[in-house]
Amino acid sequence: PLTLPVAAMAAPTVDKERWMGQVDGRKTLLDYMIPGTHDSMTYSMNLPVVSPWAACQSMTMLEQLDAGIRYLDLRLDFTCEVEDLTFSHGPFRCGGALRDRLGELVAWSTAHPSEILLLHFSGEWKRWPEANGDTDYPLLTERKKGFHELITCEFGEKLIRSDKGISIQSSLNDLRKHGNIMLVYESAGTKRPQVFWQAAFY
């Protein structure tokens, strides 16, 4: 029987923090299975008593990114004012302040320019302002627009905008020329700025 040297059978070394820099940059995001997490911010619940059944993640956001995750499922609680926006899993807040996490994402993406992050923002079900027993749509729209402005300002030139003549079928190399953060956002009832990509872009 053929016996191969141990070195020949060893798996290639993968730097999980920078794995996208090790793949073929001429290919597109659609050519790869992008690792992601569900309810990415539930590693820290505001009510610890619900953690055993509400927490979907055990690693912090930054630990997830260091482990190779490139898609984050970020669910917003619009019952808060824009300056106090946080994340939510059902009725429970989690993950800390949005502004704090945005700052961490900017720092991480700056230190890892080869890595393209897919940040999927959505409003958590029933976590929106109410008035007289119904959804306060004018206030919800105002808060969504405030969120749009906040995230555009925080990420700035790092954003791969959807209005720059590129598409999801552009190569990784071409995408990186425009930044390394892609925002995917579900915003029913509110016009979506061109910094965002459609949730079903594939």
Secondary structure, 3 states (H helix, E strand, C coil): CCCCCHHHHCCCCCCHHHHHHCCCCCCEHHHCCCCEECCCCCCCECCHHHHHHHCCCCCCHHHHHHCCCCEEEEEEECCCCHHHCEEEECCEEEEEEHHHHHHHHHHHHHHCCCCCEEEEEEECCCCCCEECCEECHHHHHHHHHHHHHHHHHHHHHHECCCCCCCCCCCEHHHHHCCCCEEEEECCCCCCCCCCEECCCCC
